[in-house]
Amino acid sequence: LSCMVGRMSTLEDVIEGKDYSFPVEEEAVLEYWKETNAFKEQLRRSEGRPEYVFYDGPPFATGLPHYGHILAGTIKDVVTRFACSTGHHVTRRFGWDCHGLPVEYEIDKKLGIKGKDHVLQFGIDKYNEECRSIVMRYSKEWEKTVKRTGRWIDFENDYKTLDRNFMESVWWVFHELWQKNLVYKGFKVMPYSTACNTPLSNFEAGLDYRDVSDPAVMISFPIIGCSLGASLVAWTTTPWTLPSNLALCVNPDFSYVYARGPEGNVFVVAEARLSEIPGAVNKRKGGRQESLADGWEVVKTVLGKDLEGLRYKPMFTFFEEDKKDTAFKVCCDAYVSDESGTGVVHQAPAYGEDDYRVCIANGVVKKGDDLPDPVDANGCFCHPVTEPFRGKHVKDADKDLIASIKNMVPSHCILFTCTTASKVFAANVDLTVRVD
């Protein structure tokens, strides 16, 4: 505002009504700042004051700025201007993120690279040089956009994460944290790229995002020691996670029914989801209430909390010996919904955030222990999973898993299959800094 006052020496400079243009006035202010070298002058005049340390989280220059970048940049500009106006000296250097999948993704498209083996064949040194060649592709467009928003930041003395001194400073910080025993090892379930052999950030997972068709299956798990011979029915969109199943989860506050079918089989599902069992319910017509189909009856109704602790027969035995004392039981958690599925959720702690949390809370697995994860870095089944699944990519193995389960009748059976969309998640070693 003071800059504008300096420009307006007479009333003739005032423009009113329909002739006033904010963009034009903004450009006039920017030109005035440029003529007076306002940003550098502010830094010069504030030298010697207490330093307000500001590190800018750098963007990738392999893509153009979008609304999210502009919003975050505006907030950063407001914070640093305020710090300077309240008696601080604020060094502001723009940074560039030169690592990560956005850069590699562009090179993979250019060179037709499909995975880690292709990178090794091409040569890591050559691959790195290809990446370096594009990391500053849109730097001028970034500078133009950031300056147009009115942000004061130094592009002349920018930093790049590929600079050796930057990388070594990060390793130094990590070393100091390690020496102070502030780093611990844990697990975190994240989106995972089997092609790149790496976990993904939410931003990276959204790159080239697309829906794919996956099989959804409804599977029965026989309850051990049940006088009715009942089976819990779970619904999953990721059959490839079934070999790693360790628990089933129900909502403690939902009503669950034991429903007997015409052939004498008894299935346990959420009362609100009984209609998902094929043939169990007459579908609603003309506004009439749903009713049980002929030959079906509800023999028992309980709350989800009454199912807690029930043991069931594991579908696959790959981890039965190691986990028989703590796993293959029913757990309760409020995250289970009655809006889809059966109200019974299959738990594979290595492949789902809620699965991991529920299994830790119920003692199925212990924090820090190795999780049942028979999938290698390329997304293929490995030991202890056996043929015909071992060596196959998990998505390619779905049909074989479904066929194998069908052959388990009557101990386990598939009640229903369809197609849906899903993502791949996996547990990854997570080195985290203690803040408590």
PyMOL commands that set and color helices and strands:
alter all, ss='L'
color gray80, all
select helices_A, chain A and resi 2-7+11-13+17-19+22-36+38-45+67-85+101-111+116-122+124-132+139-148+164-179+202-205+239-244+271-276+304-307+320-323+353-361+398-406
alter helices_A, ss='H'
color red, helices_A
select strands_A, chain A and resi 93-96+154-160+183-193+198-199+214-222+230-236+247-250+255-260+266-270+281-282+291-292+297-303+329-332+344-347+414-420+425-433
alter strands_A, ss='S'
color yellow, strands_A
deselect
rebuild
show_as cartoon
